[in-house]
Amino acid sequence: MKKRMLLIAAGICFVAARTVSADEVEYQKIRKAMSSLAPLIGEWNAVYTFHDKDGVVENVGVEKISPILDGTYLQLEWEYHRKEDPSHFRKLISFVTFNSRTNQYDSTYFYRGNAMRVTETGEYDPTLQEFRTRGFIPLEDGVNDEVVRTITSLKDPNRILYKHYSRRSPAETCERVDEEVVFTRIR
């Protein structure tokens, strides 16, 4: 009986050690991938340029980006308002992580005053120093599906360039630049 209990205990320890080892390998893979996005960490002044059918609208704001959950996620807090009217503002929060099972980044956005959640997948191109994402939003405006993609240039650690492209179908037949943001490091 004593021998059997020792064998069971040894088996449990072996399984637990393999699980911890696998978890540590996954954690290190996530941390390594997230280090590519480390230039984003900080506080940024932001100038948002929105392009729509009525023309161009400029907004200003601040974005705070911090590592959370032991560096396995980045939390992005976006807040901006019309340049001439701070009372007309928008807030959202997003989270970025690296999914070690798909070998892609996952970004999820949550919006103030709206239950919509947007999820994108992406990759980091070390040669171009660009973080690129893409996503699909079914019935984004209640009528049209929207396909989105972004390119975030991390070439200058003190000035980040972000471009957001979209196409709503069936209303639109081609992709357009929806939004451009220039982030200038505060700290």
Secondary structure as the mmCIF struct_conf table of DSSP 4:
data_model
#
loop_
_struct_conf.conf_type_id
_struct_conf.id
_struct_conf.beg_label_comp_id
_struct_conf.beg_label_asym_id
_struct_conf.beg_label_seq_id
_struct_conf.end_label_comp_id
_struct_conf.end_label_asym_id
_struct_conf.end_label_seq_id
HELX_RH_AL_P HELX_RH_AL_P1 LYS A 2 SER A 35
TURN_TY1_P TURN_TY1_P1 SER A 36 LEU A 37
HELX_RH_3T_P HELX_RH_3T_P1 ALA A 38 LEU A 40
STRN STRN1 GLY A 42 ASP A 52
TURN_TY1_P TURN_TY1_P2 LYS A 53 ASP A 54
STRN STRN2 GLY A 55 ILE A 68
TURN_TY1_P TURN_TY1_P3 LEU A 69 THR A 72
STRN STRN3 TYR A 73 ARG A 82
TURN_TY1_P TURN_TY1_P4 LYS A 83 GLU A 84
STRN STRN4 ASP A 85 ASN A 99
TURN_TY1_P TURN_TY1_P5 SER A 100 ASN A 103
STRN STRN5 GLN A 104 TYR A 111
TURN_TY1_P TURN_TY1_P6 ARG A 112 GLY A 113
STRN STRN6 ASN A 114 ASP A 125
TURN_TY1_P TURN_TY1_P7 PRO A 126 GLN A 129
STRN STRN7 GLU A 130 ILE A 137
TURN_TY1_P TURN_TY1_P8 PRO A 138 ASP A 141
BEND BEND1 GLY A 142 VAL A 143
STRN STRN8 ASP A 145 ASP A 156
TURN_TY1_P TURN_TY1_P9 PRO A 157 ASN A 158
STRN STRN9 ARG A 159 SER A 169
TURN_TY1_P TURN_TY1_P10 PRO A 170 ALA A 171
BEND BEND2 THR A 173 CYS A 174
STRN STRN10 ARG A 176 ARG A 185
#
